[in-house]
């Protein structure tokens, strides 16, 4: 497993996919990976690899993804006390609204707005934020205002186009996942949701087996295999609504807490030892890796996350010797606090 590597080309022989070429973003070194099976699981960007595959074999493909963005506004838990989520199945204009207690905060969302582009960091439109705040104000303890927002962020959904699509609204497109195998053997999976990842993975493997790209293995071989750090069945679990802390490490909590800096609390439930753990065992290279993708502080409180950038960066530099890109992260965090005009 390698991170910070971009696929620059697909390798073919006699019309069949045999691997790919990657470029290391840190060293700029390119190398080739040989594989009998390549799975394109790149979300809203799957069409980019599908084009590379088609061009190499002299074919053309129609885009299969219609991106749609969903906006999320994060506020303090005081707006919806308790650990239960709120869902409004039909708002004033017929849309859906939810409020979900998550890691000590409350997520309000979401929207469904078509996008013709694929920005790495999409930003909300004014009307999207207005919708969330105005509708949420009808159900929460009090109406949230822009100044109450701790972090404002956007996700892109890879909605699957129907055959012959000519730009119909994304609300009518499929929320289900789709798995395709090209003539060359590129396996593409897109659509679906985070919550259906297990079913998506099983369907992908089934396609790989049927296409002869992988040797079939016994069904359900990983059905009861716990993920790294997962507690044993029957263990007392901490609610996902609880603020971030050592409990998020599961059975690895002891290992994380044993590293240097376990008593040095940086803020938001993060310790210096957790940063070291992220660098040594979770492939973290940059401040963004730690504060957005190992601990979710960027999505919970962007201002707090920005204030921790320097300390986290120093710790990462000690661990990796690489540039932790602290200033770039501060600029990113500032965008998560920028309200649309």
ROROMI-938860 format. One record per atom (N, C-alpha, C): y, z, x; atom name. Coordinates in steps of 0.2 Angstrom, whole numbers, plus 5000, padded with zeros to 4 digits. Example, Ala and Ser with C-alpha at 12.3 -4.5 7.8 and 13.67 -1.06 7.14 Angstrom:
! ROROMI-938860
v,w,u,atome
4972,5039,5066,N
4978,5039,5062,CA
4984,5039,5066,C
4989,5035,5064,N
4995,5036,5068,CA
5000,5039,5064,C
//
This chain:
! ROROMI-938860
v,w,u,atome
4994,5000,5004,N
5000,5000,5000,CA
5006,5000,5004,C
5011,4995,5003,N
5017,4995,5007,CA
5023,4994,5002,C
5028,4998,5004,N
5034,4997,5000,CA
5040,4993,5004,C
5045,4991,5001,N
5051,4988,5004,CA
5048,4981,5007,C
5043,4978,5004,N
5041,4971,5006,CA
5042,4966,5000,C
5045,4961,5002,N
5046,4956,4997,CA
5042,4950,4998,C
5039,4947,4992,N
5035,4941,4993,CA
5039,4935,4994,C
5038,4931,4999,N
5042,4925,5000,CA
5039,4919,4999,C
5032,4919,4999,N
5028,4913,4997,CA
5021,4915,4995,C
5018,4910,4992,N
5011,4911,4990,CA
5007,4906,4994,C
5001,4908,4996,N
4997,4904,5000,CA
4991,4901,4996,C
4990,4894,4997,N
4985,4891,4993,CA
4981,4886,4997,C
4975,4885,4995,N
4970,4881,4999,CA
4966,4877,4993,C
4967,4871,4994,N
4963,4866,4989,CA
4965,4868,4982,C
4971,4870,4981,N
4973,4872,4974,CA
4972,4879,4972,C
4969,4883,4976,N
4967,4890,4974,CA
4971,4895,4978,C
4973,4900,4975,N
4977,4905,4978,CA
4973,4909,4983,C
4976,4910,4989,N
4972,4913,4994,CA
4975,4919,4997,C
4982,4920,4995,N
4985,4926,4998,CA
4993,4925,4997,C
4997,4929,5001,N
5004,4928,5000,CA
5007,4930,5007,C
5013,4928,5008,N
5018,4930,5013,CA
5023,4935,5011,C
5024,4940,5015,N
5028,4945,5014,CA
5033,4946,5019,C
5039,4949,5018,N
5044,4950,5023,CA
5046,4958,5022,C
5045,4961,5028,N
5047,4968,5028,CA
5055,4969,5028,C
5058,4972,5023,N
5065,4973,5023,CA
5068,4977,5028,C
5064,4981,5032,N
5067,4985,5037,CA
5067,4981,5044,C
5062,4978,5045,N
5061,4975,5052,CA
5062,4967,5051,C
5062,4964,5045,N
5063,4957,5044,CA
5056,4953,5046,C
5051,4957,5048,N
5045,4954,5051,CA
5041,4951,5045,C
5039,4945,5045,N
5035,4942,5040,CA
5027,4942,5042,C
5023,4943,5037,N
5016,4943,5038,CA
5012,4940,5032,C
5006,4938,5033,N
5002,4935,5028,CA
4997,4940,5026,C
4996,4941,5019,N
4990,4945,5017,CA
4985,4940,5013,C
4979,4940,5015,N
4974,4936,5012,CA
4971,4940,5007,C
4969,4937,5001,N
4966,4941,4996,CA
4963,4936,4991,C
4957,4938,4988,N
4954,4934,4984,CA
4957,4934,4977,C
4961,4940,4976,N
4964,4941,4969,CA
4971,4943,4970,C
4976,4940,4967,N
4983,4942,4967,CA
4985,4944,4960,C
4987,4950,4959,N
4990,4951,4952,CA
4998,4952,4953,C
5001,4948,4948,N
5008,4948,4948,CA
5010,4953,4942,C
5012,4959,4944,N
5014,4964,4940,CA
5021,4966,4941,C
5026,4961,4941,N
5032,4963,4943,CA
5037,4963,4937,C
5035,4965,4931,N
5040,4966,4926,CA
5044,4960,4924,C
5050,4961,4923,N
5054,4956,4921,CA
5055,4950,4926,C
5052,4951,4932,N
5053,4946,4937,CA
5046,4942,4938,C
5042,4942,4933,N
5035,4939,4934,CA
5036,4931,4935,C
5041,4929,4931,N
5042,4921,4931,CA
5044,4919,4938,C
5047,4923,4942,N
5049,4921,4949,CA
5042,4919,4953,C
5037,4923,4953,N
5031,4922,4956,CA
5027,4916,4953,C
5027,4916,4946,N
5024,4910,4943,CA
5027,4904,4945,C
5033,4903,4946,N
5036,4897,4948,CA
5034,4895,4955,C
5034,4900,4960,N
5031,4899,4967,CA
5024,4896,4966,C
5020,4899,4962,N
5013,4897,4961,CA
5013,4890,4959,C
5017,4888,4954,N
5016,4882,4951,CA
5019,4876,4955,C
5024,4878,4959,N
5027,4873,4964,CA
5022,4871,4969,C
5018,4876,4971,N
5014,4875,4977,CA
5008,4870,4975,C
5007,4870,4968,N
5001,4865,4966,CA
5004,4860,4962,C
5011,4858,4962,N
5014,4852,4959,CA
5014,4853,4952,C
5015,4859,4949,N
5015,4860,4942,CA
5022,4863,4940,C
5023,4863,4934,N
5029,4867,4931,CA
5027,4872,4926,C
5030,4877,4925,N
5029,4882,4920,CA
5035,4884,4916,C
5034,4886,4910,N
5039,4888,4906,CA
5040,4896,4907,C
5046,4898,4907,N
5047,4906,4907,CA
5043,4909,4902,C
5040,4915,4903,N
5036,4918,4898,CA
5040,4925,4896,C
5045,4927,4900,N
5048,4933,4898,CA
5055,4932,4896,C
5057,4936,4891,N
5064,4936,4888,CA
5067,4943,4889,C
5071,4944,4894,N
5073,4951,4896,CA
5077,4954,4890,C
5076,4960,4889,N
5080,4964,4884,CA
5082,4971,4887,C
5088,4973,4887,N
5090,4979,4890,CA
5090,4985,4885,C
5088,4991,4887,N
5089,4997,4883,CA
5093,5002,4887,C
5098,5005,4884,N
5103,5009,4887,CA
5101,5017,4885,C
5101,5021,4890,N
5100,5028,4889,CA
5106,5032,4892,C
5108,5037,4888,N
5113,5041,4889,CA
5110,5048,4890,C
5111,5052,4895,N
5108,5058,4896,CA
5114,5064,4896,C
5112,5069,4892,N
5117,5074,4890,CA
5113,5081,4891,C
5117,5087,4891,N
5114,5093,4892,CA
5110,5095,4886,C
5105,5099,4887,N
5100,5101,4881,CA
5104,5105,4875,C
5110,5107,4876,N
5113,5111,4871,CA
5114,5107,4865,C
5114,5100,4866,N
5115,5096,4860,CA
5109,5096,4855,C
5103,5097,4858,N
5097,5097,4854,CA
5092,5103,4857,C
5094,5109,4855,N
5090,5115,4857,CA
5082,5114,4855,C
5078,5117,4859,N
5071,5116,4858,CA
5067,5111,4862,C
5061,5111,4861,N
5057,5106,4865,CA
5054,5100,4861,C
5056,5099,4855,N
5054,5094,4851,CA
5059,5088,4851,C
5056,5082,4851,N
5060,5076,4852,CA
5062,5074,4844,C
5068,5070,4844,N
5070,5068,4838,CA
5070,5061,4838,C
5068,5058,4832,N
5068,5051,4831,CA
5070,5049,4824,C
5075,5044,4824,N
5078,5042,4818,CA
5075,5035,4817,C
5071,5034,4813,N
5067,5027,4812,CA
5072,5022,4810,C
5077,5024,4806,N
5082,5018,4803,CA
5089,5021,4803,C
5093,5019,4808,N
5100,5021,4808,CA
5104,5017,4803,C
5111,5018,4803,N
5115,5015,4798,CA
5114,5007,4799,C
5113,5004,4804,N
5112,4997,4805,CA
5105,4995,4806,C
5100,4999,4804,N
5093,4997,4804,CA
5090,4998,4811,C
5093,5000,4816,N
5090,5001,4822,CA
5086,5008,4823,C
5083,5009,4828,N
5080,5016,4830,CA
5084,5020,4835,C
5084,5026,4834,N
5087,5031,4838,CA
5083,5036,4840,C
5083,5038,4847,N
5079,5044,4848,CA
5083,5049,4853,C
5081,5055,4853,N
5083,5060,4857,CA
5077,5064,4860,C
5076,5064,4867,N
5070,5066,4870,CA
5072,5071,4875,C
5069,5078,4874,N
5070,5083,4879,CA
5066,5081,4885,C
5069,5080,4891,N
5066,5078,4897,CA
5069,5081,4903,C
5065,5085,4907,N
5067,5088,4913,CA
5073,5091,4913,C
5074,5096,4908,N
5080,5100,4907,CA
5086,5097,4904,C
5085,5090,4903,N
5091,5087,4899,CA
5089,5083,4893,C
5093,5080,4890,N
5091,5076,4883,CA
5093,5069,4884,C
5088,5065,4883,N
5089,5057,4884,CA
5091,5055,4877,C
5096,5051,4876,N
5098,5048,4870,CA
5097,5040,4871,C
5094,5037,4866,N
5094,5030,4866,CA
5090,5027,4860,C
5089,5021,4860,N
5091,5016,4865,CA
5093,5010,4861,C
5094,5004,4865,N
5097,4998,4862,CA
5092,4993,4864,C
5093,4987,4861,N
5089,4981,4862,CA
5093,4975,4862,C
5096,4973,4868,N
5101,4968,4869,CA
5098,4963,4874,C
5098,4956,4871,N
5095,4951,4876,CA
5100,4950,4882,C
5096,4948,4887,N
5100,4947,4893,CA
5097,4940,4896,C
5102,4936,4898,N
5100,4930,4902,CA
5099,4930,4909,C
5101,4936,4912,N
5101,4937,4919,CA
5096,4943,4921,C
5095,4944,4927,N
5091,4949,4929,CA
5094,4953,4935,C
5099,4957,4933,N
5102,4961,4938,CA
5098,4967,4940,C
5098,4969,4947,N
5094,4974,4949,CA
5096,4981,4946,C
5103,4982,4945,N
5105,4988,4941,CA
5110,4985,4935,C
5106,4984,4930,N
5110,4982,4924,CA
5115,4988,4921,C
5120,4986,4918,N
5125,4991,4916,CA
5125,4990,4908,C
5127,4995,4904,N
5128,4995,4897,CA
5134,4991,4895,C
5133,4989,4889,N
5139,4986,4886,CA
5143,4991,4881,C
5149,4990,4880,N
5153,4995,4876,CA
5150,4996,4870,C
5148,4991,4866,N
5145,4992,4859,CA
5139,4996,4859,C
5135,4995,4865,N
5128,4999,4865,CA
5130,5006,4866,C
5134,5008,4870,N
5136,5015,4871,CA
5139,5018,4864,C
5143,5014,4861,N
5147,5017,4855,CA
5141,5018,4850,C
5136,5014,4849,N
5131,5014,4845,CA
5127,5021,4846,C
5125,5022,4852,N
5121,5028,4854,CA
5125,5035,4852,C
5132,5035,4854,N
5136,5041,4853,CA
5137,5042,4846,C
5139,5037,4842,N
5141,5038,4835,CA
5135,5040,4831,C
5129,5037,4832,N
5123,5038,4828,CA
5120,5045,4830,C
5120,5047,4837,N
5118,5053,4839,CA
5122,5059,4836,C
5129,5058,4835,N
5133,5063,4833,CA
5131,5065,4825,C
5128,5061,4822,N
5126,5062,4815,CA
5120,5067,4814,C
5116,5068,4820,N
5110,5072,4820,CA
5110,5078,4825,C
5114,5078,4830,N
5114,5083,4835,CA
5118,5089,4833,C
5118,5094,4837,N
5122,5100,4835,CA
5129,5099,4835,C
5132,5094,4839,N
5138,5092,4839,CA
5138,5085,4842,C
5143,5081,4840,N
5144,5074,4842,CA
5145,5073,4850,C
5141,5070,4854,N
5142,5069,4861,CA
5148,5064,4862,C
5152,5066,4868,N
5157,5061,4870,CA
5156,5058,4876,C
5159,5054,4878,N
5158,5051,4885,CA
5158,5056,4891,C
5163,5061,4890,N
5163,5066,4896,CA
5157,5070,4896,C
5153,5070,4891,N
5147,5074,4891,CA
5141,5071,4894,C
5142,5065,4896,N
5136,5061,4898,CA
5135,5062,4906,C
5129,5065,4908,N
5128,5066,4915,CA
5125,5060,4919,C
5122,5056,4915,N
5120,5049,4918,CA
5119,5044,4913,C
5121,5038,4914,N
5121,5032,4910,CA
5117,5027,4913,C
5111,5025,4911,N
5107,5020,4914,CA
5104,5015,4909,C
5101,5010,4912,N
5099,5004,4908,CA
5092,5002,4911,C
5087,5001,4906,N
5081,4998,4908,CA
5080,4991,4905,C
5076,4986,4909,N
5075,4980,4906,CA
5068,4979,4904,C
5067,4977,4898,N
5061,4976,4895,CA
5058,4969,4896,C
5052,4968,4898,N
5049,4961,4899,CA
5046,4959,4893,C
5050,4957,4888,N
5047,4955,4881,CA
5044,4948,4882,C
5038,4947,4879,N
5034,4941,4880,CA
5037,4936,4875,C
5039,4930,4877,N
5041,4924,4872,CA
5035,4922,4869,C
5036,4920,4862,N
5030,4916,4859,CA
5030,4909,4861,C
5025,4906,4860,N
5024,4899,4862,CA
5030,4895,4858,C
5033,4890,4862,N
5038,4886,4859,CA
5045,4890,4857,C
5046,4896,4861,N
5052,4900,4860,CA
5058,4896,4862,C
5063,4896,4857,N
5069,4892,4859,CA
5075,4897,4859,C
5074,4904,4860,N
5079,4908,4861,CA
5080,4913,4855,C
5075,4914,4851,N
5075,4919,4845,CA
5077,4926,4848,C
5080,4930,4843,N
5082,4937,4845,CA
5076,4941,4848,C
5077,4945,4853,N
5072,4948,4856,CA
5068,4953,4852,C
5071,4956,4846,N
5068,4960,4842,CA
5062,4957,4839,C
5062,4951,4838,N
5056,4947,4835,CA
5051,4946,4840,C
5052,4947,4847,N
5047,4945,4852,CA
5042,4951,4852,C
5036,4949,4856,N
5031,4954,4856,CA
5032,4960,4861,C
5030,4966,4858,N
5031,4972,4863,CA
5024,4973,4866,C
5019,4969,4864,N
5012,4970,4867,CA
5012,4966,4874,C
5007,4968,4878,N
5007,4965,4885,CA
5002,4959,4884,C
5003,4955,4889,N
5000,4948,4890,CA
4997,4948,4897,C
4991,4945,4897,N
4988,4944,4904,CA
4986,4937,4904,C
4989,4933,4909,N
4987,4926,4910,CA
4984,4925,4917,C
4980,4920,4917,N
4977,4918,4924,CA
4979,4910,4925,C
4982,4909,4930,N
4984,4902,4931,CA
4979,4898,4934,C
4980,4891,4934,N
4974,4887,4937,CA
4972,4889,4944,C
4977,4891,4948,N
4976,4893,4955,CA
4973,4900,4955,C
4973,4904,4950,N
4970,4910,4950,CA
4975,4916,4951,C
4982,4915,4950,N
4987,4920,4950,CA
4986,4924,4943,C
4985,4930,4943,N
4984,4934,4937,CA
4991,4937,4936,C
4994,4936,4930,N
5000,4939,4928,CA
5000,4943,4922,C
5003,4949,4923,N
5003,4954,4917,CA
5010,4956,4916,C
5012,4956,4910,N
5019,4958,4908,CA
5019,4960,4901,C
5025,4962,4899,N
5026,4965,4892,CA
5023,4972,4892,C
5021,4975,4886,N
5019,4982,4886,CA
5024,4987,4888,C
5021,4993,4889,N
5026,4999,4890,CA
5023,5003,4895,C
5027,5008,4898,N
5024,5013,4902,CA
5018,5017,4899,C
5019,5018,4893,N
5014,5023,4889,CA
5007,5019,4888,C
5007,5013,4889,N
5001,5009,4888,CA
4998,5006,4895,C
5000,5009,4901,N
4998,5007,4907,CA
4991,5006,4908,C
4987,5011,4905,N
4980,5012,4906,CA
4977,5006,4903,C
4978,5004,4897,N
4975,4999,4893,CA
4977,4992,4897,C
4983,4992,4899,N
4986,4986,4903,CA
4981,4985,4909,C
4980,4990,4913,N
4976,4989,4919,CA
4969,4987,4917,C
4966,4990,4912,N
4959,4988,4910,CA
4959,4981,4908,C
4964,4978,4904,N
4964,4971,4902,CA
4965,4967,4908,C
4969,4969,4913,N
4970,4965,4919,CA
4963,4964,4923,C
4960,4970,4924,N
4953,4969,4928,CA
4948,4965,4924,C
4948,4966,4917,N
4944,4962,4913,CA
4945,4954,4914,C
4951,4952,4915,N
4953,4945,4916,CA
4951,4943,4923,C
4952,4948,4928,N
4950,4946,4935,CA
4942,4945,4935,C
4938,4949,4932,N
4931,4949,4932,CA
4929,4942,4928,C
4932,4941,4923,N
4930,4935,4919,CA
4931,4928,4923,C
4937,4929,4927,N
4939,4923,4931,CA
4935,4922,4937,C
4931,4927,4939,N
4927,4927,4945,CA
4931,4929,4951,C
4937,4932,4950,N
4941,4934,4956,CA
4939,4940,4959,C
4936,4944,4955,N
4933,4951,4958,CA
4926,4952,4955,C
4922,4955,4959,N
4915,4957,4957,CA
4916,4962,4951,C
4912,4961,4946,N
4913,4966,4940,CA
4910,4973,4942,C
4914,4978,4940,N
4911,4985,4942,CA
4910,4988,4935,C
4906,4994,4935,N
4904,4997,4929,CA
4910,4999,4925,C
4909,4998,4918,N
4915,5000,4914,CA
4916,5007,4914,C
4923,5009,4914,N
4925,5016,4913,CA
4924,5020,4920,C
4923,5017,4926,N
4922,5020,4932,CA
4927,5025,4934,C
4934,5023,4931,N
4939,5028,4933,CA
4942,5032,4927,C
4938,5031,4921,N
4941,5034,4915,CA
4942,5042,4916,C
4938,5045,4920,N
4939,5052,4921,CA
4941,5054,4928,C
4944,5049,4931,N
4946,5051,4938,CA
4954,5053,4938,C
4955,5059,4940,N
4961,5062,4940,CA
4966,5059,4945,C
4972,5058,4943,N
4977,5056,4948,CA
4979,5061,4953,C
4981,5059,4959,N
4983,5064,4964,CA
4988,5069,4962,C
4986,5075,4963,N
4990,5081,4961,CA
4988,5083,4954,C
4985,5079,4950,N
4984,5081,4943,CA
4979,5088,4942,C
4981,5092,4938,N
4977,5099,4937,CA
4971,5097,4934,C
4966,5102,4935,N
4960,5101,4932,CA
4960,5102,4924,C
4955,5099,4921,N
4955,5100,4914,CA
4956,5107,4911,C
4960,5109,4906,N
4960,5116,4904,CA
4966,5120,4907,C
4968,5117,4913,N
4974,5121,4916,CA
4980,5121,4912,C
4984,5126,4913,N
4990,5127,4909,CA
4995,5122,4911,C
4998,5118,4907,N
5002,5113,4909,CA
5010,5115,4907,C
5014,5112,4911,N
5021,5114,4910,CA
5024,5108,4906,C
5028,5109,4901,N
5031,5104,4897,CA
5035,5099,4901,C
5035,5093,4899,N
5040,5088,4903,CA
5047,5089,4901,C
5048,5094,4896,N
5055,5095,4895,CA
5058,5101,4899,C
5054,5104,4903,N
5056,5109,4908,CA
5060,5106,4914,C
5065,5109,4916,N
5069,5107,4922,CA
5064,5106,4928,C
5067,5101,4932,N
5062,5099,4938,CA
5061,5105,4943,C
5055,5105,4946,N
5054,5111,4950,CA
5047,5109,4954,C
5044,5114,4957,N
5038,5114,4961,CA
5032,5112,4956,C
5033,5114,4950,N
5027,5112,4945,CA
5026,5105,4945,C
5030,5101,4946,N
5029,5093,4946,CA
5024,5091,4951,C
5023,5095,4956,N
5018,5093,4961,CA
5011,5094,4959,C
5010,5098,4954,N
5003,5099,4952,CA
4999,5103,4957,C
4993,5100,4959,N
4989,5104,4964,CA
4991,5103,4971,C
4996,5099,4972,N
4999,5098,4979,CA
5005,5102,4979,C
5007,5107,4975,N
5013,5111,4975,CA
5012,5115,4981,C
5006,5118,4983,N
5006,5122,4989,CA
5007,5119,4995,C
5005,5112,4996,N
5007,5108,5002,CA
5014,5107,5002,C
5017,5105,4997,N
5024,5104,4997,CA
5028,5110,4999,C
5026,5116,4996,N
5030,5122,4997,CA
5029,5125,5004,C
5024,5123,5008,N
5022,5125,5014,CA
5026,5122,5020,C
5030,5117,5018,N
5034,5113,5023,CA
5040,5117,5025,C
5043,5115,5030,N
5049,5118,5032,CA
5055,5117,5027,C
5058,5122,5025,N
5064,5122,5020,CA
5062,5123,5013,C
5056,5127,5012,N
5054,5128,5005,CA
5059,5133,5002,C
5063,5137,5006,N
5068,5142,5003,CA
5075,5139,5003,C
5076,5133,5005,N
5082,5130,5006,CA
5083,5125,4999,C
5086,5128,4994,N
5087,5125,4988,CA
5093,5120,4988,C
5092,5114,4987,N
5098,5109,4988,CA
5102,5109,4981,C
5098,5109,4976,N
5101,5109,4969,CA
5096,5105,4965,C
5097,5106,4958,N
5093,5102,4953,CA
5085,5103,4954,C
5083,5109,4957,N
5076,5110,4958,CA
5073,5107,4964,C
5077,5104,4968,N
5075,5101,4974,CA
5076,5105,4980,C
5071,5106,4984,N
5071,5109,4991,CA
5071,5105,4997,C
5073,5107,5002,N
5072,5103,5008,CA
5065,5102,5010,C
5060,5106,5008,N
5053,5105,5009,CA
5051,5099,5005,C
5053,5098,4999,N
5051,5093,4995,CA
5054,5086,4997,C
5059,5086,5001,N
5062,5080,5004,CA
5057,5078,5009,C
5055,5083,5013,N
5051,5082,5019,CA
5044,5079,5016,C
5042,5082,5011,N
5035,5080,5008,CA
5036,5073,5005,C
5041,5071,5002,N
5042,5064,5000,CA
5042,5059,5006,C
5045,5061,5011,N
5045,5057,5017,CA
5038,5056,5021,C
5034,5062,5021,N
5028,5062,5025,CA
5022,5059,5020,C
5022,5060,5014,N
5016,5059,5010,CA
5018,5054,5004,C
5024,5053,5002,N
5025,5049,4996,CA
5029,5042,4998,C
5029,5041,5004,N
5032,5034,5007,CA
5040,5034,5006,C
5043,5039,5005,N
5051,5039,5004,CA
5054,5037,5010,C
5059,5032,5010,N
5062,5030,5016,CA
5070,5031,5015,C
5072,5031,5009,N
5080,5031,5008,CA
5081,5037,5003,C
5088,5039,5003,N
5090,5044,4998,CA
5089,5042,4991,C
5089,5035,4990,N
5088,5033,4983,CA
5080,5034,4981,C
5076,5033,4986,N
5069,5034,4985,CA
5068,5041,4983,C
5071,5046,4986,N
5070,5053,4985,CA
5073,5055,4978,C
5080,5054,4977,N
5084,5056,4972,CA
5083,5052,4965,C
5080,5046,4966,N
5079,5042,4960,CA
5072,5041,4958,C
5067,5041,4963,N
5060,5039,4962,CA
5055,5044,4964,C
5057,5049,4967,N
5052,5055,4969,CA
5054,5061,4964,C
5061,5062,4965,N
5064,5067,4960,CA
5069,5063,4956,C
5069,5064,4949,N
5073,5060,4945,CA
5080,5062,4944,C
5083,5065,4949,N
5090,5068,4948,CA
5095,5063,4947,C
5095,5057,4949,N
5100,5051,4948,CA
5100,5050,4940,C
5094,5050,4937,N
5094,5049,4930,CA
5096,5055,4926,C
5096,5061,4929,N
5097,5067,4925,CA
5104,5069,4926,C
5107,5069,4932,N
5114,5071,4933,CA
5116,5067,4939,C
5120,5062,4938,N
5122,5057,4944,CA
5127,5060,4948,C
5131,5065,4945,N
5136,5068,4950,CA
5133,5073,4955,C
5128,5077,4952,N
5124,5081,4956,CA
5120,5077,4962,C
5117,5072,4959,N
5113,5068,4964,CA
5117,5065,4970,C
5123,5063,4968,N
5128,5060,4973,CA
5130,5066,4978,C
5131,5072,4976,N
5133,5078,4980,CA
5127,5080,4985,C
5121,5078,4983,N
5116,5079,4988,CA
5114,5074,4993,C
5117,5068,4993,N
5115,5063,4997,CA
5116,5064,5004,C
5121,5067,5006,N
5122,5069,5014,CA
5116,5073,5016,C
5114,5079,5013,N
5109,5083,5015,CA
5102,5080,5015,C
5101,5076,5009,N
5095,5073,5009,CA
5094,5067,5014,C
5100,5064,5016,N
5100,5059,5021,CA
5098,5062,5028,C
5101,5067,5029,N
5100,5071,5036,CA
5092,5072,5036,C
5089,5075,5031,N
5082,5077,5031,CA
5078,5071,5032,C
5080,5065,5029,N
5076,5059,5029,CA
5076,5056,5036,C
5082,5057,5039,N
5083,5054,5046,CA
5079,5058,5051,C
5078,5065,5050,N
5074,5069,5054,CA
5067,5067,5054,C
5065,5065,5048,N
5058,5064,5046,CA
5056,5056,5048,C
5060,5052,5047,N
5058,5045,5048,CA
5062,5041,5054,C
5068,5044,5056,N
5072,5040,5061,CA
5075,5034,5058,C
5074,5032,5052,N
5077,5026,5049,CA
5084,5028,5046,C
5088,5023,5044,N
5094,5024,5041,CA
5093,5026,5033,C
5095,5032,5031,N
5093,5034,5024,CA
5097,5031,5019,C
5103,5027,5021,N
5107,5023,5016,CA
5110,5028,5011,C
5113,5033,5014,N
5116,5038,5009,CA
5122,5036,5006,C
5126,5032,5009,N
5133,5029,5006,CA
5131,5024,5001,C
5126,5020,5002,N
5124,5016,4997,CA
5122,5019,4990,C
5118,5025,4991,N
5116,5029,4986,CA
5122,5032,4982,C
5127,5034,4986,N
5133,5037,4982,CA
5136,5032,4978,C
5137,5026,4980,N
5140,5020,4976,CA
5136,5019,4970,C
5129,5019,4971,N
5125,5018,4965,CA
5126,5024,4960,C
5126,5030,4962,N
5127,5036,4958,CA
5133,5035,4954,C
5138,5033,4958,N
5145,5032,4954,CA
5144,5027,4948,C
5140,5022,4949,N
5140,5017,4944,CA
5136,5020,4938,C
5132,5025,4939,N
5128,5029,4933,CA
5133,5033,4929,C
5139,5034,4932,N
5144,5038,4928,CA
5150,5034,4926,C
5149,5028,4927,N
5155,5023,4925,CA
5154,5021,4918,C
5159,5022,4914,N
5158,5020,4907,CA
5160,5013,4905,C
5157,5009,4901,N
5159,5002,4900,CA
5166,5002,4896,C
5169,4997,4898,N
5176,4996,4894,CA
5175,4991,4889,C
//
